[in-house]
Amino acid sequence: MFQSQVVVLIAGLFALQMAIVCAVLRRSAGMERSGLTSWALGDLVVTLAVMLLAAHAYRPEWPLTALPELVLTAGLSMMVYGTRHFVGKPGRGMVLAALNVPGFAALALHAGREMAGTMSGTLPPPASVPGSSSAVAGLTLAAFLIQILLLLEMMRVTVPRLPAKRGTGRLAVLSLILVALACTLMAGAQAWLPVLALVDGHRLPSIAERNSVTVWFVFGVVGMSVSFALMAHDRLRRIIERRARHDDLTDVLSRGAFWEELELACKQSERQRAPFTVAFIDLDHFKAINDLYGHLAGDSVLRHFAGLLRKAAPAHAVPGRLGGEEFAIVMPETTLETGRAIGLRLSALVRSTPCPSEPDAIAYTVSIGMAERQSGEDADAVMRRADRALYDAKQMGRNCVSSRDTAEAVGMPRRPRVREREEP
């Protein structure tokens, strides 16, 4: 008895630690609506349930029978609420409250009636009343059945996320599902004998002592907390990685991340002998926009152009911001002719879609230099040719697309200089 209660208390300490872990993860930026608050509260409630289990073992005369199971069910409800928020579903707090409040109300009413009867001398101690033990056993059975429903709901909302995860994220989701399944089986094992008694028409057996299944169930709940914390950590890691790789203002790749993608595209192109094209883009007279409209308006123009860039770029393209008003696109498996058509479409889209602003929209244009990677070229070489093509576009008066390398020797075949006609 003593050893089993020590093990239960150890599980309670683990639950308390997981509450602290969830609270710390909750304080991280981007984790405000991740369900971690509900899981932290659920772990605290599980710790309370463990303390009640230990107290009832040391003081059986206290009216605590069925209360630890009901408190444990409340903790599971909070965890389910947090899991639903984590996967982007409404928490359904009213439904979860409806599963818990009646049990606590019935237990409080029963305990008050029994204590009042005992103090007045009209009833013997609760433990000696058959109806009292049956009522408590019924509440305990209800708690087991609700726990099964809660665990099934947790698995139901978590399983669809398994195919979308990779690496540690998938392992965390899988571990949560497996531990929840094990807890479901343990709750079912505890409810099996009482259900059989009801089916046979017998009185529900009283719970004089918790068996080892209860201990393992508490450890299972703590294990689910560990799995959920791993899921939250994986989400936090992805948020941090995205912020490190993306430009805060425009939400396209930052210069370093873009260059990594460009080098990767060069290696893949060399290995597969497939073409790819780079577009180097510069917003025309951007300093004048800042001077005339202000830097906040200039930031709005950059965000507006980044949106148009994502809209015009192919699905497999990789857009990035190289700094200031300079952007670029890597277009794998794209020839120069196809890339030029995409550049012309982007130029026309920018020209026909001014940036919304007060009091008037801000019209602006872009110059684009195109270069198709040649065999043996690395990232620096292809970007230098795209930069020279961009310089040629500016020399032609800006607001156009050029694929001419200004460093080509005289007499060498030149790439065509293309300029979009101005609309009347």
C-alpha positions in Angstrom: 0.0 0.0 0.0 2.7 2.5 1.1 4.8 1.8 -2.0 1.9 2.2 -4.4 1.0 5.6 -2.8 4.6 6.7 -3.1 4.5 5.9 -6.8 1.3 7.9 -7.1 2.8 10.9 -5.4 5.8 10.6 -7.8 3.4 10.8 -10.7 1.8 13.8 -9.1 5.2 15.5 -8.9 5.7 14.8 -12.6 2.3 16.3 -13.3 3.3 19.4 -11.4 6.5 19.6 -13.4 4.6 19.3 -16.7 2.2 22.1 -15.6 5.3 24.3 -15.1 6.7 23.2 -18.6 3.4 24.1 -20.3 3.2 27.4 -18.5 6.8 28.3 -19.6 6.1 27.3 -23.3 2.9 29.3 -23.1 4.9 32.5 -22.5 6.8 32.1 -25.8 5.8 34.4 -28.6 3.3 32.9 -31.0 2.0 30.3 -28.5 -0.8 32.4 -27.1 -3.7 30.3 -28.5 -2.0 26.9 -28.4 -4.0 25.3 -25.6 -1.0 25.3 -23.3 -2.8 27.2 -20.6 -5.5 24.6 -20.4 -3.0 21.8 -20.3 -1.1 23.5 -17.5 -4.3 23.9 -15.5 -5.2 20.3 -16.3 -1.8 19.1 -14.9 -2.5 21.1 -11.8 -5.9 19.4 -11.4 -4.3 16.0 -12.0 -1.8 16.8 -9.2 -4.7 17.6 -6.9 -6.3 14.3 -7.8 -3.1 12.5 -6.9 -3.0 14.2 -3.5 -6.6 13.2 -2.9 -5.7 9.6 -3.9 -2.9 9.6 -1.4 -5.0 11.2 1.3 -7.8 8.7 0.9 -5.3 5.8 1.2 -3.9 7.2 4.5 -7.3 8.4 5.8 -10.0 5.9 4.5 -12.5 7.4 7.0 -12.5 10.7 5.2 -15.4 11.1 2.7 -13.1 11.2 -0.4 -14.3 8.1 -2.2 -15.0 8.9 -5.9 -13.7 12.5 -5.5 -10.2 11.7 -6.9 -11.8 10.1 -10.0 -14.0 13.1 -10.6 -11.1 15.5 -10.2 -9.0 13.4 -12.6 -11.9 13.6 -15.1 -11.9 17.4 -14.7 -8.2 17.5 -15.4 -8.7 15.4 -18.5 -11.5 17.7 -19.7 -9.1 20.7 -19.5 -6.6 18.8 -21.5 -9.1 17.9 -24.2 -10.2 21.6 -24.3 -6.5 22.6 -24.8 -6.0 19.9 -27.5 -9.0 21.2 -29.5 -7.6 24.7 -29.3 -4.2 23.5 -30.4 -5.6 21.9 -33.6 -7.7 25.0 -34.3 -11.1 23.8 -33.2 -13.5 25.4 -30.7 -12.9 24.2 -27.2 -16.6 23.3 -26.4 -16.2 24.3 -22.8 -19.9 24.1 -22.1 -20.1 20.5 -23.2 -17.0 19.6 -21.1 -18.5 21.4 -18.1 -21.8 19.5 -18.6 -19.8 16.3 -18.3 -18.2 17.3 -15.0 -20.5 19.5 -13.0 -23.3 17.0 -12.4 -20.9 14.5 -10.9 -19.4 17.0 -8.5 -22.9 18.3 -7.6 -24.2 14.7 -6.9 -21.1 13.9 -4.8 -21.4 17.1 -2.8 -25.1 16.5 -2.2 -24.5 12.9 -1.2 -21.6 13.8 1.1 -23.6 16.6 2.7 -26.6 14.4 3.3 -24.5 11.6 4.8 -22.5 13.9 7.0 -25.6 15.7 8.2 -27.2 12.3 9.0 -24.1 11.1 10.8 -23.8 14.2 13.0 -27.5 14.1 13.9 -27.2 10.5 14.8 -30.0 9.3 12.5 -27.6 7.5 10.2 -24.6 5.2 10.9 -21.2 6.2 9.4 -21.3 6.3 5.6 -19.1 3.3 5.1 -21.6 1.1 6.8 -24.6 2.1 4.6 -25.1 -0.1 1.6 -26.9 2.6 -0.4 -24.1 5.0 0.3 -21.4 2.7 -1.2 -23.5 2.0 -4.2 -24.1 5.6 -4.9 -20.4 6.4 -4.7 -19.6 3.4 -6.9 -22.0 4.7 -9.4 -20.3 8.1 -9.5 -16.9 6.4 -9.9 -18.2 4.3 -12.8 -19.6 7.5 -14.4 -16.2 9.1 -14.0 -14.5 6.1 -15.7 -17.0 6.2 -18.6 -16.5 10.0 -19.1 -12.7 9.5 -19.0 -13.1 7.0 -21.9 -15.2 9.5 -23.9 -12.7 12.3 -23.3 -9.7 10.1 -24.3 -11.5 9.1 -27.5 -12.3 12.7 -28.3 -8.6 13.6 -27.8 -7.6 10.8 -30.3 -10.3 11.9 -32.7 -9.0 15.4 -33.0 -5.3 14.4 -33.0 -5.2 11.5 -35.5 -6.0 13.7 -38.6 -2.8 15.7 -37.9 -0.5 12.7 -38.1 -0.1 12.6 -41.9 0.7 16.4 -42.0 3.5 16.1 -39.5 7.1 15.2 -40.1 10.1 14.3 -38.0 9.8 15.0 -34.3 6.3 16.5 -34.8 5.0 13.3 -36.1 6.6 11.3 -33.3 5.0 13.6 -30.7 1.6 13.3 -32.2 2.0 9.5 -32.5 3.1 9.2 -28.9 0.1 11.2 -27.7 -2.3 9.0 -29.7 -0.7 5.8 -28.3 -0.6 7.0 -24.7 -4.2 8.1 -25.0 -5.1 4.7 -26.4 -3.4 3.0 -23.5 -5.2 5.2 -21.0 -8.5 4.4 -22.7 -7.8 0.7 -22.2 -7.0 1.2 -18.6 -10.1 3.3 -17.9 -12.1 0.6 -19.7 -10.5 -2.1 -17.5 -11.5 -0.2 -14.4 -15.1 0.2 -15.6 -15.4 -3.4 -16.8 -16.4 -5.1 -13.6 -18.9 -2.4 -12.5 -20.5 -2.6 -16.0 -20.7 -6.4 -15.8 -22.4 -6.1 -12.4 -25.0 -3.7 -13.8 -25.6 -6.0 -16.8 -26.1 -9.0 -14.4 -28.5 -7.0 -12.2 -26.1 -7.0 -9.2 -25.2 -4.2 -6.9 -22.3 -2.1 -8.0 -19.1 -3.2 -6.1 -17.7 -0.6 -3.7 -14.2 0.7 -4.2 -12.5 0.1 -1.0 -9.0 0.3 -2.5 -7.5 1.5 -5.7 -5.6 -1.1 -7.7 -2.4 -0.7 -9.7 -4.4 0.2 -12.8 -5.2 3.6 -11.2 -1.5 4.2 -10.6 -0.7 3.4 -14.2 -3.6 5.6 -15.4 -2.1 8.6 -13.6 1.3 8.0 -15.2 -0.5 7.7 -18.6 -2.1 11.1 -18.1 1.3 12.5 -17.3 2.7 10.8 -20.4 0.1 12.6 -22.5 1.2 15.9 -21.0 4.8 15.1 -22.1 3.6 14.3 -25.6 1.6 17.5 -25.8 4.5 19.5 -24.6 6.6 17.9 -27.4 3.9 18.9 -29.9 3.9 22.5 -28.6 7.7 22.6 -28.7 7.7 21.4 -32.3 5.3 24.2 -33.2 7.4 26.7 -31.4 10.5 25.5 -33.2 8.8 25.9 -36.6 7.6 29.4 -35.6 11.2 30.4 -34.7 12.6 28.9 -37.8 10.1 30.7 -40.0 10.8 34.0 -38.3 14.6 33.4 -38.8 14.2 32.6 -42.5 11.5 35.2 -43.5 11.6 38.9 -43.7 9.5 40.5 -41.0 8.1 43.3 -43.2 7.2 41.4 -46.4 7.0 37.8 -45.2 9.2 36.5 -48.1 12.5 34.8 -47.5 15.3 36.9 -46.0 18.5 37.4 -47.9 20.4 34.5 -46.1 17.5 32.0 -46.5 17.0 33.0 -50.2 20.7 32.5 -50.9 20.5 29.0 -49.4 17.6 28.2 -51.7 19.4 29.6 -54.7 22.5 27.5 -54.0 20.3 24.4 -53.5 18.6 25.2 -56.9 22.0 25.5 -58.6 23.1 22.1 -57.3 19.8 20.5 -58.3 19.9 22.0 -61.7 23.5 20.8 -62.3 22.6 17.3 -61.0 19.4 17.0 -63.1 20.6 19.1 -66.0 17.4 21.0 -65.8 17.0 24.8 -66.5 16.2 27.4 -63.9 15.8 31.1 -64.1 16.5 33.9 -61.7 14.7 37.3 -61.7 16.3 40.3 -59.9 13.7 43.0 -59.2 14.1 46.6 -58.0 11.3 49.0 -57.2 11.8 52.1 -59.3 12.5 55.4 -57.6 11.7 54.0 -54.2 13.6 56.7 -52.4 11.3 59.3 -53.9 8.3 57.3 -52.5 9.8 57.5 -49.1 10.6 61.2 -49.4 7.2 62.1 -50.8 4.9 59.8 -48.8 7.0 58.9 -45.7 8.7 55.8 -44.6 5.6 54.1 -43.3 4.0 54.5 -46.7 7.2 53.0 -48.2 6.8 50.0 -45.9 3.3 49.6 -47.1 4.5 49.7 -50.7 7.1 46.9 -49.9 4.4 44.7 -48.3 2.0 45.4 -51.2 4.7 44.4 -53.8 5.5 41.3 -51.8 1.9 40.2 -52.1 1.9 40.8 -55.8 5.1 38.9 -56.1 3.7 35.8 -54.4 0.6 36.1 -56.6 2.5 36.3 -59.9 5.2 33.8 -59.1 4.7 30.1 -60.1 3.8 27.7 -57.3 7.3 26.2 -57.2 9.1 29.6 -57.3 11.0 30.9 -54.3 10.7 34.7 -53.7 13.0 36.6 -51.4 14.0 40.1 -50.3 17.6 40.8 -50.7 17.5 44.2 -48.9 15.9 47.5 -49.2 13.7 47.6 -52.3 15.5 44.7 -54.0 13.7 41.4 -54.4 14.5 38.2 -56.4 12.8 35.0 -57.5 14.3 31.6 -58.1 12.2 29.6 -60.6 13.4 26.0 -60.9 12.7 24.1 -64.1 11.9 27.3 -65.9 13.5 28.5 -69.1 14.5 32.0 -69.8 11.5 32.5 -72.2 9.0 31.3 -69.5 10.7 33.3 -66.9 10.5 36.4 -69.1 6.8 35.9 -69.5 6.4 35.7 -65.7 8.4 38.9 -65.3 6.3 40.7 -67.9 3.1 39.5 -66.1 4.5 40.8 -62.8 5.5 44.1 -64.2 2.0 44.6 -65.7 0.4 43.6 -62.5 2.4 46.1 -60.4 1.7 48.9 -62.9 -2.1 48.2 -62.9 -2.4 47.7 -59.1 -1.4 50.8 -57.1 -0.7 50.4 -53.3 -3.8 51.4 -51.3 -3.0 54.5 -49.2 -4.6 57.7 -47.8 -5.5 60.0 -49.3 -4.5 58.6 -52.7 -3.2 55.2 -53.8 0.5 55.1 -54.5 1.4 54.1 -58.1 4.9 52.6 -58.6 6.7 50.4 -61.1 9.5 47.8 -61.1 12.6 47.0 -63.2 13.4 43.3 -63.6 16.6 41.6 -64.8 16.4 37.9 -65.9 19.1 35.3 -66.2 19.0 31.6 -66.9 21.6 29.5 -65.2 24.2 28.1 -67.6 26.1 24.8 -67.1 28.7 25.0 -64.4 27.5 28.3 -62.9 27.1 28.7 -59.2 24.8 31.0 -57.3 27.1 34.0 -57.4 27.6 33.8 -61.2 24.0 33.6 -62.1 23.0 36.4 -59.7 25.7 38.6 -61.2 24.3 38.1 -64.7 20.8 38.8 -63.4 22.1 42.0 -61.7 23.7 43.2 -65.0 20.4 42.5 -66.7 18.7 44.6 -64.1 21.2 47.4 -64.8 20.3 47.1 -68.4 16.6 47.4 -67.6 17.3 50.6 -65.7 19.4 51.9 -68.6 16.4 51.4 -70.9 14.3 53.8 -68.7 13.1 51.5 -65.9 9.6 49.9 -65.7 10.7 47.0 -68.0 12.1 43.5 -68.2 15.6 42.8 -69.6 17.5 39.6 -70.0 20.6 41.2 -71.7 23.9 40.6 -70.0 25.8 44.0 -70.3 29.1 42.3 -69.8 28.8 40.1 -73.0 31.6 40.7 -75.5 31.0 42.5 -78.7 30.1 40.2 -81.5 28.6 37.6 -79.2 25.0 36.7 -79.6 23.0 38.8 -77.2 19.8 38.0 -75.3 16.8 40.0 -76.5 16.0 43.2 -74.8 12.3 43.2 -74.0 10.3 46.2 -72.9 6.6 46.1 -72.0 4.6 48.7 -73.9 3.2 51.5 -71.8 -0.6 51.3 -71.6 -2.3 54.4 -73.1 
